[in-house]
């Protein structure tokens, strides 16, 4: 038996989440069993924990789309007992049991070896949010990241926090967008050199183009903000789109920035990202993410904190990165 956050549904269709003891024979089929040490909290986790179960189809369910730990047993030659591993994505924590437990069993293809320079706690301070931020930065670099400020929208969130710290460490001037003025000190501590009020970019503009300002952008918002930002991008620059907190539609968007300024809109997916690019991204994280900045983002938690944290993240009330000690 081991400890897990179990989400259950009653006969009336209502869900509840609580810490419970579960049996190892309840784990799903897989090649590798991992003794989980740390997990984290993402928006998808909030959906899975919250009322109605969000993305969950079968109950009882253990959420947690990320985890890091030590291989306990393996039927795959790539991993052996004692190896440190990390998992993000692959719909783990959604359609199969995830990382909010002291043990997890998954397919070997879903794992990535933990790179040198990172421990399991740091890996979950990074998590899906940090991996997504790194993938976004790599995509901007691959397209030729321009000189000039790089805009990060939703900068106080998980992806935005890591993107801000990464870009600043790499020598870029970072303009951080937030709707929470009290986060200015936090964002400047991560390396942001300019704070942009969300209201300055939230209005829909009917102009086909605006003055060129941004050499690149990591956008977590979409909606009217992305429509506005696209019109302010420098010639030949790129926007890496990683989220849709402001809605799936790009309000006020026109074709003009793409045709007249050669702007690129790059979609970033971390869930089904190929293995080789995951390994590349994790190695870059270990090399380029300033660990002191990473630590400044961390909010520690244990399994019993997750029901409340799930509610908080859906309301946009979680700052930085939550690191869940599943053994605590």
Residue pairs with C-beta under 8 A, 6 or more apart in sequence:
1 21
1 22
1 23
1 24
2 21
2 22
2 24
2 101
2 102
2 103
3 19
3 20
3 21
3 22
3 101
3 102
3 303
3 326
3 327
4 19
4 20
4 21
4 22
4 62
4 100
4 101
4 102
4 303
5 17
5 18
5 19
5 20
5 49
5 62
5 63
5 64
5 100
5 101
5 303
5 306
5 307
6 17
6 18
6 19
6 20
6 22
6 60
6 61
6 62
7 15
7 16
7 17
7 48
7 49
7 53
7 56
7 59
7 60
7 61
7 62
7 63
8 15
8 16
8 17
8 59
8 60
8 61
9 15
9 53
9 59
10 16
13 52
14 51
15 50
15 51
15 52
15 53
15 56
15 59
17 49
17 63
17 306
17 307
17 310
18 307
19 303
19 304
22 62
22 101
24 33
24 103
26 97
27 33
27 97
27 103
27 104
27 105
28 96
28 97
28 105
28 106
29 105
30 105
30 106
30 107
30 108
31 74
31 75
31 76
31 79
31 106
31 107
31 108
32 71
32 73
32 74
32 75
32 76
32 79
32 85
32 105
32 106
32 107
32 108
32 111
33 71
33 72
33 73
33 74
33 103
33 104
33 105
34 67
34 69
34 70
34 71
34 72
34 85
34 87
34 103
34 104
34 105
34 106
34 111
35 69
35 70
35 71
35 72
35 102
35 103
36 67
36 68
36 69
36 99
36 101
36 102
36 103
36 104
36 326
37 68
37 69
37 70
37 120
37 121
37 325
37 326
37 327
38 67
38 68
38 69
38 120
38 121
38 123
38 124
38 323
38 324
38 325
38 326
39 64
39 66
39 67
39 68
39 98
39 99
39 100
39 124
39 324
39 326
40 66
40 124
40 125
40 127
40 128
40 129
40 321
40 322
40 323
40 324
41 301
41 306
41 309
41 310
41 313
41 318
41 322
41 324
42 65
42 66
42 127
42 128
42 129
42 158
42 313
43 313
43 314
44 54
44 55
44 65
44 93
44 94
45 63
45 64
45 65
45 93
45 100
45 306
45 310
45 313
46 54
46 309
46 310
46 311
46 312
46 313
46 314
47 53
47 54
47 55
47 314
48 54
48 55
48 56
48 61
48 63
48 93
48 94
48 310
49 63
49 306
49 307
49 310
49 311
50 310
50 311
50 314
53 59
53 61
55 94
55 95
56 63
56 94
57 95
58 95
61 97
62 93
62 97
62 98
62 99
62 100
62 101
63 93
63 94
63 98
63 100
63 306
64 92
64 93
64 98
64 99
64 100
64 101
64 104
64 324
65 88
65 89
65 91
65 92
65 93
65 94
65 98
65 99
65 128
66 86
66 87
66 88
66 93
66 98
66 99
66 124
66 127
66 128
67 86
67 87
67 92
67 98
67 99
67 104
67 124
67 326
68 84
68 85
68 86
68 87
68 114
68 120
68 121
68 123
68 124
69 84
69 85
69 104
69 120
70 81
70 82
70 83
70 84
70 85
70 120
71 79
71 80
71 81
71 82
71 83
71 84
71 85
72 81
72 103
73 81
74 80
74 81
74 83
74 108
75 108
76 108
78 108
79 85
79 108
79 111
79 113
83 113
84 113
84 114
84 119
84 120
85 111
85 112
85 113
85 114
86 111
86 112
86 113
86 114
86 120
86 123
86 124
86 282
87 99
87 104
87 106
87 110
87 111
87 112
88 112
88 127
88 128
88 131
88 270
88 278
89 110
89 128
89 270
89 271
89 272
89 273
90 106
90 107
90 110
90 271
90 272
91 271
92 98
92 99
92 104
92 106
92 110
93 99
93 100
96 106
97 104
97 105
98 104
99 326
100 303
100 306
100 324
100 326
101 326
102 326
102 327
109 275
112 275
112 278
112 279
112 282
113 279
114 120
114 123
114 282
115 279
115 282
115 283
115 285
115 286
116 286
117 286
117 287
118 126
118 282
118 285
118 286
121 323
121 325
122 291
122 294
124 321
124 323
124 324
125 294
125 295
125 297
125 298
125 321
125 323
126 162
126 285
126 289
126 294
126 321
127 158
127 321
128 270
129 157
129 158
129 159
129 161
129 162
129 321
130 158
130 159
130 162
130 285
130 289
130 294
130 321
131 270
131 273
131 278
131 281
131 282
131 285
132 159
132 242
132 268
132 270
133 159
133 160
133 162
133 163
133 166
133 218
133 242
134 162
134 166
134 281
134 282
134 284
134 285
134 288
134 289
135 240
135 242
135 268
135 270
135 273
135 277
135 281
136 159
136 163
136 218
136 240
136 242
136 266
136 268
137 163
137 166
137 167
137 170
137 218
137 240
138 280
138 281
138 284
139 238
139 240
139 266
139 268
140 150
140 216
140 218
140 238
140 240
140 266
143 238
143 264
143 266
144 236
144 238
145 172
145 215
145 216
145 237
145 238
146 215
146 216
146 234
146 236
146 237
147 215
148 173
148 213
148 214
148 215
148 234
149 172
149 173
149 174
149 175
149 193
149 194
149 213
149 214
149 215
150 167
150 172
150 173
150 174
150 175
150 214
150 215
150 216
150 217
150 218
151 175
151 177
151 196
151 213
151 214
151 216
151 217
151 218
151 219
151 229
152 160
152 163
152 164
152 167
152 174
152 175
152 176
152 177
152 192
152 217
152 218
152 220
153 160
153 177
153 201
153 217
153 218
153 219
153 220
153 221
153 225
153 226
153 229
154 160
154 177
154 178
154 219
154 220
154 221
154 243
154 245
155 161
155 163
155 164
155 176
155 177
155 178
155 183
155 187
155 192
156 176
156 178
156 180
156 183
156 186
156 187
156 319
156 320
157 220
157 245
157 316
157 318
157 319
158 297
158 318
158 320
158 321
159 218
159 220
159 242
159 243
160 176
160 218
160 220
161 190
161 297
161 319
161 320
161 321
162 289
162 294
162 297
162 321
163 218
164 174
164 176
164 187
164 190
164 191
164 192
165 190
165 191
165 289
165 290
165 293
165 294
165 297
166 288
166 289
167 174
167 191
167 218
168 174
168 190
168 191
168 192
168 193
168 293
169 191
169 288
169 289
169 290
169 293
170 288
172 215
172 216
173 193
173 194
174 191
174 192
174 193
174 194
175 192
175 193
175 194
175 195
175 196
175 214
176 187
176 190
176 192
176 194
176 195
176 196
177 196
177 197
177 198
177 201
177 221
177 225
178 184
178 187
178 195
178 196
178 197
178 198
179 197
179 198
179 199
181 197
183 319
184 195
186 296
186 319
186 320
187 195
188 195
189 293
189 296
190 293
190 296
190 297
191 290
191 293
198 225
201 225
201 228
201 229
202 224
202 225
202 228
202 246
203 224
203 228
204 224
204 227
204 228
204 251
204 252
205 227
205 228
205 231
205 252
206 252
207 231
208 231
208 254
208 256
208 260
209 231
209 256
209 257
209 260
209 261
210 228
210 231
210 232
211 232
212 232
212 233
212 234
212 235
212 261
213 232
213 233
213 234
214 229
214 232
214 233
214 234
214 237
215 234
215 237
216 237
216 238
216 239
216 240
217 229
217 233
217 237
217 238
217 239
217 240
218 239
218 240
218 242
219 225
219 226
219 229
219 239
219 240
219 241
219 242
219 243
220 242
220 243
220 245
221 243
221 244
221 245
221 246
222 241
222 243
222 244
222 245
222 246
222 247
222 248
222 249
222 250
223 244
223 245
223 246
223 247
223 249
223 250
223 251
224 246
224 247
224 251
224 252
225 246
226 239
226 241
226 246
226 250
226 253
227 250
227 251
227 252
227 253
228 252
229 239
230 239
230 250
230 253
230 257
230 258
230 263
230 265
231 254
231 256
231 257
233 239
233 257
233 261
233 263
234 261
235 261
235 262
235 263
236 261
236 262
236 263
237 261
237 263
237 264
238 263
238 264
238 265
238 266
239 263
239 264
239 265
239 266
240 266
240 268
241 265
241 266
241 267
241 268
242 268
245 316
257 263
258 264
258 265
273 281
294 321
296 320
297 319
297 320
297 321
298 320
298 321
298 322
298 323
299 318
299 319
299 320
299 321
299 322
299 323
300 322
300 323
300 325
301 309
301 322
301 323
301 324
301 325
302 324
302 325
302 326
302 328
303 324
303 326
303 328
305 324
306 324
309 318
309 322
312 318
313 322
